[in-house]
Amino acid sequence: MNCPATETDLSAEEAHAIVEPYFIAVREQFLEAGLDRLQRLHLRPSWDMHDSPRHFAGCRDDGSEILVAPELAELSVETVCAILAHECGHAADFCYPGEFILRGRRLERYGDDERESKHWRHILRGWKQRDDDAVELTADAIAETVLGIAIGYRGPCLLQSFSGPRRPLGLR
């Protein structure tokens, strides 16, 4: 992968001020979709996030926080919003463990009835044992369901976008 270097002269606070309105707008879409547990989700800049040319953000596995590299503020608005949508997809997946299951490219959501069933332990065990590709594709599918637009990957670094092909398997 031939990714160009992304650097910024912005401070973490300046980058946060640029990215936060996009985060609020994207999170609002998830809240309007009924994913109320994302109300506690917040954004925090972190210089440690940009540890590779294609890594600009990440979500804590309890769904409470999205960490963003200040360099994210230097990307296009479309890319910033697509990355944030993908990370909000992770937050939803983590805040609602086992409720979102990917079957091929189709997302299924299990609700309260299934959690009361005898099969819930089996469903939750399968959710916990997913591989990295399944976790990443599920985040994209949740974002697509919420926003009504697919998350694609394009450019030399294969960053999230609202156009382009689906996430290739094995992308890290």
Contacts in CASP RR format, 6 or more apart in sequence:
PFRMAT RR
TARGET T0000
AUTHOR 0000-0000-0000
METHOD contacts of the structure
MODEL  1
MNCPATETDLSAEEAHAIVEPYFIAVREQFLEAGLDRLQRLHLRPSWDMH
DSPRHFAGCRDDGSEILVAPELAELSVETVCAILAHECGHAADFCYPGEF
ILRGRRLERYGDDERESKHWRHILRGWKQRDDDAVELTADAIAETVLGIA
IGYRGPCLLQSFSGPRRPLGLR
1 53 0 8 1.000
1 54 0 8 1.000
1 156 0 8 1.000
1 157 0 8 1.000
1 158 0 8 1.000
2 156 0 8 1.000
3 53 0 8 1.000
3 54 0 8 1.000
3 156 0 8 1.000
3 157 0 8 1.000
4 53 0 8 1.000
4 156 0 8 1.000
4 157 0 8 1.000
5 53 0 8 1.000
6 50 0 8 1.000
6 53 0 8 1.000
6 56 0 8 1.000
6 71 0 8 1.000
6 74 0 8 1.000
6 75 0 8 1.000
7 71 0 8 1.000
7 74 0 8 1.000
8 15 0 8 1.000
8 70 0 8 1.000
8 71 0 8 1.000
8 73 0 8 1.000
8 74 0 8 1.000
10 18 0 8 1.000
10 70 0 8 1.000
10 73 0 8 1.000
10 74 0 8 1.000
11 70 0 8 1.000
12 45 0 8 1.000
12 46 0 8 1.000
12 47 0 8 1.000
12 70 0 8 1.000
13 45 0 8 1.000
14 70 0 8 1.000
14 73 0 8 1.000
15 45 0 8 1.000
15 68 0 8 1.000
15 70 0 8 1.000
15 71 0 8 1.000
15 72 0 8 1.000
15 73 0 8 1.000
16 43 0 8 1.000
16 44 0 8 1.000
16 45 0 8 1.000
16 68 0 8 1.000
16 70 0 8 1.000
18 73 0 8 1.000
19 43 0 8 1.000
19 45 0 8 1.000
19 68 0 8 1.000
19 72 0 8 1.000
19 73 0 8 1.000
19 80 0 8 1.000
19 84 0 8 1.000
20 43 0 8 1.000
22 77 0 8 1.000
22 80 0 8 1.000
22 81 0 8 1.000
22 84 0 8 1.000
23 43 0 8 1.000
23 66 0 8 1.000
23 68 0 8 1.000
23 84 0 8 1.000
25 81 0 8 1.000
26 81 0 8 1.000
26 84 0 8 1.000
26 85 0 8 1.000
26 88 0 8 1.000
26 147 0 8 1.000
27 38 0 8 1.000
27 41 0 8 1.000
27 84 0 8 1.000
27 88 0 8 1.000
29 85 0 8 1.000
29 146 0 8 1.000
29 147 0 8 1.000
30 38 0 8 1.000
30 88 0 8 1.000
30 89 0 8 1.000
30 91 0 8 1.000
30 92 0 8 1.000
30 146 0 8 1.000
31 38 0 8 1.000
31 39 0 8 1.000
33 145 0 8 1.000
33 146 0 8 1.000
35 92 0 8 1.000
35 95 0 8 1.000
35 96 0 8 1.000
35 146 0 8 1.000
37 92 0 8 1.000
37 95 0 8 1.000
37 96 0 8 1.000
38 63 0 8 1.000
38 88 0 8 1.000
38 91 0 8 1.000
38 92 0 8 1.000
38 95 0 8 1.000
40 64 0 8 1.000
41 63 0 8 1.000
41 64 0 8 1.000
41 65 0 8 1.000
41 66 0 8 1.000
41 88 0 8 1.000
41 91 0 8 1.000
41 95 0 8 1.000
42 64 0 8 1.000
42 65 0 8 1.000
42 66 0 8 1.000
43 65 0 8 1.000
43 66 0 8 1.000
43 68 0 8 1.000
44 65 0 8 1.000
44 66 0 8 1.000
44 67 0 8 1.000
44 68 0 8 1.000
45 67 0 8 1.000
45 68 0 8 1.000
45 69 0 8 1.000
45 70 0 8 1.000
46 67 0 8 1.000
46 68 0 8 1.000
46 69 0 8 1.000
47 69 0 8 1.000
47 70 0 8 1.000
48 67 0 8 1.000
49 55 0 8 1.000
49 56 0 8 1.000
49 57 0 8 1.000
49 58 0 8 1.000
49 67 0 8 1.000
49 68 0 8 1.000
49 69 0 8 1.000
50 56 0 8 1.000
50 69 0 8 1.000
50 70 0 8 1.000
50 71 0 8 1.000
52 172 0 8 1.000
53 157 0 8 1.000
54 157 0 8 1.000
54 158 0 8 1.000
54 159 0 8 1.000
55 69 0 8 1.000
56 68 0 8 1.000
56 69 0 8 1.000
56 71 0 8 1.000
56 72 0 8 1.000
56 75 0 8 1.000
56 83 0 8 1.000
56 159 0 8 1.000
57 66 0 8 1.000
57 67 0 8 1.000
57 68 0 8 1.000
57 69 0 8 1.000
57 72 0 8 1.000
57 83 0 8 1.000
57 84 0 8 1.000
57 86 0 8 1.000
57 87 0 8 1.000
58 66 0 8 1.000
58 67 0 8 1.000
58 68 0 8 1.000
58 87 0 8 1.000
58 90 0 8 1.000
59 65 0 8 1.000
59 66 0 8 1.000
59 67 0 8 1.000
59 87 0 8 1.000
59 88 0 8 1.000
59 89 0 8 1.000
59 90 0 8 1.000
59 91 0 8 1.000
59 94 0 8 1.000
60 66 0 8 1.000
60 67 0 8 1.000
60 94 0 8 1.000
61 94 0 8 1.000
62 94 0 8 1.000
62 95 0 8 1.000
63 90 0 8 1.000
63 91 0 8 1.000
63 94 0 8 1.000
63 95 0 8 1.000
64 91 0 8 1.000
66 84 0 8 1.000
66 87 0 8 1.000
66 88 0 8 1.000
66 91 0 8 1.000
72 80 0 8 1.000
72 83 0 8 1.000
73 80 0 8 1.000
75 83 0 8 1.000
75 159 0 8 1.000
78 161 0 8 1.000
78 162 0 8 1.000
78 163 0 8 1.000
79 159 0 8 1.000
79 160 0 8 1.000
79 161 0 8 1.000
81 162 0 8 1.000
82 151 0 8 1.000
82 152 0 8 1.000
82 159 0 8 1.000
82 160 0 8 1.000
82 161 0 8 1.000
82 162 0 8 1.000
83 159 0 8 1.000
83 160 0 8 1.000
85 143 0 8 1.000
85 146 0 8 1.000
85 147 0 8 1.000
85 151 0 8 1.000
85 160 0 8 1.000
86 139 0 8 1.000
86 140 0 8 1.000
86 143 0 8 1.000
86 151 0 8 1.000
86 160 0 8 1.000
87 139 0 8 1.000
88 142 0 8 1.000
88 143 0 8 1.000
88 146 0 8 1.000
89 138 0 8 1.000
89 139 0 8 1.000
89 140 0 8 1.000
89 142 0 8 1.000
89 143 0 8 1.000
89 146 0 8 1.000
90 135 0 8 1.000
90 139 0 8 1.000
92 100 0 8 1.000
92 142 0 8 1.000
92 146 0 8 1.000
93 100 0 8 1.000
93 135 0 8 1.000
93 138 0 8 1.000
93 139 0 8 1.000
93 142 0 8 1.000
97 124 0 8 1.000
97 127 0 8 1.000
97 128 0 8 1.000
98 110 0 8 1.000
98 123 0 8 1.000
98 124 0 8 1.000
98 127 0 8 1.000
99 109 0 8 1.000
99 110 0 8 1.000
99 111 0 8 1.000
100 107 0 8 1.000
100 108 0 8 1.000
100 109 0 8 1.000
100 110 0 8 1.000
100 138 0 8 1.000
100 141 0 8 1.000
100 142 0 8 1.000
101 107 0 8 1.000
101 108 0 8 1.000
101 109 0 8 1.000
101 110 0 8 1.000
101 123 0 8 1.000
101 127 0 8 1.000
101 138 0 8 1.000
102 108 0 8 1.000
102 134 0 8 1.000
102 137 0 8 1.000
102 138 0 8 1.000
102 141 0 8 1.000
105 137 0 8 1.000
105 141 0 8 1.000
105 166 0 8 1.000
106 141 0 8 1.000
107 138 0 8 1.000
107 141 0 8 1.000
107 142 0 8 1.000
107 144 0 8 1.000
107 145 0 8 1.000
110 120 0 8 1.000
110 123 0 8 1.000
114 120 0 8 1.000
114 123 0 8 1.000
130 138 0 8 1.000
132 170 0 8 1.000
132 172 0 8 1.000
133 169 0 8 1.000
133 170 0 8 1.000
136 167 0 8 1.000
136 171 0 8 1.000
137 166 0 8 1.000
137 167 0 8 1.000
140 150 0 8 1.000
140 151 0 8 1.000
140 152 0 8 1.000
140 160 0 8 1.000
140 166 0 8 1.000
140 167 0 8 1.000
143 151 0 8 1.000
144 150 0 8 1.000
144 151 0 8 1.000
149 162 0 8 1.000
150 162 0 8 1.000
150 166 0 8 1.000
151 160 0 8 1.000
151 161 0 8 1.000
151 162 0 8 1.000
151 166 0 8 1.000
151 167 0 8 1.000
152 160 0 8 1.000
152 161 0 8 1.000
152 162 0 8 1.000
152 163 0 8 1.000
152 164 0 8 1.000
152 165 0 8 1.000
152 166 0 8 1.000
152 167 0 8 1.000
153 159 0 8 1.000
153 160 0 8 1.000
153 161 0 8 1.000
153 164 0 8 1.000
153 165 0 8 1.000
153 166 0 8 1.000
153 167 0 8 1.000
153 168 0 8 1.000
153 171 0 8 1.000
154 161 0 8 1.000
154 163 0 8 1.000
154 164 0 8 1.000
154 165 0 8 1.000
155 161 0 8 1.000
158 167 0 8 1.000
158 168 0 8 1.000
158 171 0 8 1.000
END
